[in-house]
Amino acid sequence: MSTAADAPPALREPRLVPLHALAAGIDFGRYFRWRHERDGDPFLVRFPGFGSVVFTGTPEGARELFRAPAELLQPPLPNPIEPMVGPASLILSRGTKHRQDRALLAPAFHRSRISAYGNVIRTAARAELAGERTGAAWRPGTRIDARAAARAITLRVILAAVFGIEESRRRDEYTTATTEFLNSFGGALFLVPALRRNLYGLSGWQRFTAARDRFDELIDGEIRRRRAHGDNGTDILGLLLDTRYDDGSPITECDLREQLRTLLVAGHETTATALVWALYRLHRDPETLARLRAELDTAGPDPDPLDLVKLPNLDAVCQETLRLHPPVPIVLRRLTGDFELRGIRLRAGDTMGVALPLLHADPAVWPEPRRFRPERFLERRYGPFEFAPYGGGHRRCVGATLADYELRIVLATIIGTVRLRLSPRFARGRMPLTVPHNIATGPHAAITFDVLEP
Ligand code: HEM
């Protein structure tokens, strides 16, 4: 029989929930730090409309959560991104379906395949530098909106890698359709499910569903085209069309559409945000920037993209950026049975999560945790429960290798080609706050750079 002394400790219930939500909405990182300092690890956060989450921000907690038996875990539902990706999405599926779909998708993202995209990634970065999107090349005197540039590059990479789109007319068609689809779902629609309804053809929801339908039509047309030619192609779409589940059956068209939308949604803004933060951090730290430039110089004038991904300083800069600014800052699991997280007993239906900004700032692991110091990644290796920008366990990001390649190759191409200076407003003073951007979080303001004489 258990006694009061044996009973697991209880978590402090936040009172004045709307004020907590407001504080978290204004400065998510600071709110989490405050709760962690005040309530210890783990702690309970209430998200109005989406329920409560028990968060850990320590390596011990991350180890327990990532190592929990897969059959005890589901993604949390309702999930604000469900209308974008669809219920069959890998992000939302569970149990056997998740395992089977992951087995189907993961080979397309294996390192051996992703390494084939090195040139595609560099071409995307060079096209942006040449001004293909805006009509204005990155010449001295030009001002660059880093988020718009980074999004254009990562979208072009996804379109080439997933759909094989490299020809300019088709790329324009896809870029318009995907941008309308991605931009039409945000803000209030994202957070308030009650707004997702039709209203005489005028509502934001109808604009969004129409944009989603147009995007799906494009995908359906592409699949028909490939089938008619008897050639599925060598890109990720082609691989998915060729692959079979263990029982020999192919993926259904509806599921395929939702997985393709998932890849677009999960792989675009996330990588773009990390690029923006990397550029921002580097240009606030002239010594690190100079070290990186020196390293890029040793790689020669036109290095093979696959050699770039091996450069140690470049690697350290990308890791340190993901440590300080994880684009997906919380990793959540919903329990289907009893589980204990850091000594707290949880039940079926409870949701637990890792708060990556806390995990990545644990002073026991990271000396001077708030300082941008990429060298720390040259001095020590960090374990998967200490550094987890791509989550962990059976749901770890399937696109992590592609994202790592993109970050390194795009950053090297930009830094190796032009000299930039943060616009005066960003060069000094407070760091921009981090706010939600669809599936990712990113700087609240459009960070701009001025192009300098070489
Ligand atoms: C810097 C860029 C990226 C970051 C920081 C990131 C981060 C994450 C995180 C934290 C998760 C949740 C993992 C978990 O629950 O344990 C995730 C899942 C996922 N990511 Fe990424 N991601 C990035 C880029 C990409 C790219 C490029 C793709 C594909 C094109 C992608 C596709 C996915 C998918 C499909 C999932 C769901 C995996 C599953 O539930 O099995 N991500 N990502």
Residues whose N, C-alpha, C, O or C-beta is under 5 A from the ligand:
A	BS01	HEM	L90 I91 L263 A266 G267 T270 T271 A274 P327 V328 V331 L332 P389 Y390 G391 G392 H394 R395 R396 C397 V398 G399 L402 A403
